[in-house]
Amino acid sequence: MLVVSGDGLSAGIGVDSVGEGVAEVSAAGVEALPAGLSSQAAAFLAGTAVVAGTPVALLDVPAVLQARSTLPSARSRSAS
């Protein structure tokens, strides 16, 4: 589980794995998303990059948090 936070919101995301540490990627190192990626997945990704020889997807954290803000909270779901 990867948890991202910002602007008073937090969102948990199920991930396959998390590498060691954090990698810095320059703007020049960000590549376009692969063709054929679903629009639902693409809506939450900022691009791809190669880190230590391995391609990685770059999460668009503001897009994830914006989507999170449109979902009902656990508190409001339990009140139903």
Secondary structure, DSSP 8 states (H G I E B T S, - for coil): -EEEEETTEEEEE--S---SS-----GGG-B---TT--HHHHTTEEEEEEETTEEEEEE-HHHHHHHHHTS--HHHHHT-
